[in-house]
Amino acid sequence: MEGNLIDRIENKELTDLLNKIKEDPAEENMIALLKCAAGSTFLVPVTGTEGNYSFHAISGRDSKRYIVVYSDSDSFEEGHKGKQQGGVLAGFEDLIDVVLEEKMDLDGFVINPGMQEVLFGKDMLSLIKDQMADPADETAKVGEPDHYPPKLKQKIDEYLASQDKVSAVWVRLLLANGTGIHKWLIVIETKLEGEELRYEADNLKNFLTPYLDGLDGMIVSSKEEFAQRVIKNVKPFGSKS
């Protein structure tokens, strides 16, 4: 991930829910926000260089420390008043892992501080993590979406044309068991394994994230048994010509 070179992201559904909760923090609105946030990608301001980032944290009225995140590029820019600020993209589960990492000494994260400002506390995040199903669980539901993000096909074709490590890409919509969380499952056909595979998957995820309609993405190899099941008899979304 690059701290200063990030594409713009939008997350209209999440932003609308944040505004709605500011006016009416009813339980049903909070539940809708949680479900949306759980499948969203956020912009996280950082300082430092890749592999040695420092996150920005603020103290709440309770003197607890919360990592700062933003729902989209507009909020990120408004939060920094036009000043140049590096940032990285992070999914909801990534943020949970950061907060729950003991050495970070954090009490949660706050979305759009100084604006809609919604807090997710550490205890709630720990509970959510416990309830999240393993995406490889056979009870996870994977299928064809009712629509694909408008620029996704173009970007996958660009990616395939630019390198020789991946020969085909499948895109499916995944619903994790019992969570209501949707994310894109992106399956790649490649000979890469181990660290090389993880590096390529991270690169592809960073490249595609701005074009996933605000949902998180998960990249897996077609060699995995779970992936083989969900792409069986399914035509690739993109492939080498």
N, C-alpha and C positions, 0 to 999 in steps of 0.2 A: 504494500500500500504506500502511496505517496502522500506526504503530509500537506503538500501545497497544490498538487495537480489532481483535482477531483472534479468529475462532471457534476453538473447541476442535477439535483433530484427534486421531485415534487411528490407530495403525499396528501392529496386533496382530502381523501376520506378521513385521515387522521387529523389533519388541521381543522376540518369542519367539526369533528367530535371534540377536539380541544376547546374550540370556541363555544360549542354547545354546553359543555360542562362548566365553563366559566360562568355561564348564565344560569344553568340548572344542573347542579351536581347530584342529580337523582341516581339511585342505584342502577337502574337500567341503562342510563347513559355511561356510567362508570364501567359496567360490564361490556358494553359495546366498544368502549375505548380500549379496554384490556385486550379484547379479541383482535381489534385492529392493530394495536401496538405490537402484539405478539407475532404478527406476520409482517411487520414493517422493517424498513432499513432506516437508520438514523445517521445524522452527521454529528461527529464528535470532535470538538476542538482539541488540538494537541499541540505541544511544543516538542522540539527534538527531531531526531531522524528515525527512519524506519528501523525497528528492532530496539529502539531506545526512546520510545515516546513517553511523554508525561501528560496525563489527562488533567483537565481543569476541574477543580472541585470548589464548591461553595458551602458555607455553613448556613444552615437553616435557623429559624427562630428557636429551635430546640438544641442548637449548638452541635448538631450532627452534620457530618460531611457527605455531600451528595455530588456525584459526578455529573457534569453538565452535558446535555445532549440536545440536539435540535431536530425538529420533525422534517424540515426541508431546507433548501438553499436560501429561500427568502427569510425565514426565521433566523438562520445562521448569520446572514449578513446584517439583519436588523439588530441582532444581539451584539454585534461587534462594531456597529456604527460606521461601517465603511472601511474600517481598518483591516489590513491584510492579516489573515489568520489561517494557519494550516489546520487541516481537518482530515479525518479518516471516516470511512463508512463502516457501520457496525449494525448487525442484526440484534433483535431483542435478546436472543440467547447469548450472544457475545457479551452484551451489557450485563446480563445476569452473572456470567462467569467472572467478569471483572469485579463486580460488586462483592461477590461471595469469596473472592480470593483473599485469604486471611491477611496477607502482607500489605494489601491495599488499604486496609483500615477505613473502609467506606460504609456508609449507612444506607445507601440506595442511589438512585439517579433521579434527576429532575429534567423534565422536558420543557424546553423554551422558557428558561428563567427570565423573570421580569416581564413576561408576556402572559400566556395562558397559565404557565407554571404548574405542572402537575407532577407530584412526587410519587415515586415507587420505592417503598421502603424495603430494607433488607429482609425482614421477616416474610413479607408478601412474596418477594422474589424467590426466596428459598422454597416457599410452598409451591409456587408456580413451577419451579424447576423439578420438584419431586413429582408433580402431576404430569409433566411433559412425557409423552411416550417416546420410546426409541423409534426413530423413523424407519428402522429396518424391521420393526415388529410386524408380524404378519397381519395384525389387526388394523394397521394403518391403511387408509384408503387412497389409492392412486388411480387417476383416470384422466380423460380428455377434458380440458376446460371448455367453457362455453365460448370463450374468445381468448386470443393471445394478445399480449401487449403490442401496439401497432408497429414499433420499430425493432422488435425482437428478431424477426426473421432476417431482416437486413443486417443486423449486427452480428448474428451468428454466421451468416454467409461471409461477411467481412473477416471475421475471426478465422474461419476455415481456410479462406484464401490467403491469409497472411502467414500461415505456419504449416509445418508438415508433421506435427506430433499428434494431431487428432484428426481422424478421418470421417467421423460422423457424430451428430449430436441429436439426442432425443429430448423433448421437453414435455413433462407431464405435471399435473397439478396434484399435490399431496395434501391430505388432511390427516394430521397426527391423531392417533386414537384418543378419544375422550377429551380433547383440548379445544376443538373448534378452530385450531390454528392451521391456516393454509400457507403453503410455500411452494415454490417451483422446484421440482426435482429435475435436474439437468444431468442426463446420462451421456458420457463421452466414450467413444470407441478409440482406444489408444493402447500402445504397447508400453507406455510408461508405468512404472511401479514405484512404491516406496516414497522417498523424499521428492523425487522428480515429479511423481504424480501429484503429490500434495502442492508442490510449487505451481504446477500448471493449473490445477484446480483453483488455487487462490487467485492466480492471474485472470482466469476466465471469469470467476465470480466478480472480481473488482471491475472488469470490463463490462459485464452485463448488468450489474446491479442498477444503474440509472435507468434501465429499460425494462424493469420487471414490475412496473405499476405499483411500486411501494412495498411489494411482498419480498420476503427473504428468499434466497436461492440456496440450494444444496447441490454440489457437484459430486457425482460418483462415477466410478469406472464401470463400463458395461461388463467387466469380468466378475463383478460382485453378484452373488446369487440373487439377492433381492432385485438388483437392477435388471438382471436377465429375465426375471418373472414379469416385471412391469413393462418391458419393451417387447416382449414376445409377440410376434405378428403385427408390430406397430412400425409404420414407416418412419424413418428418421426425419426430424424437423429440418435438418440441413445435413448435407454430405458433400464430400469431394466429388467434383464432376468427372 
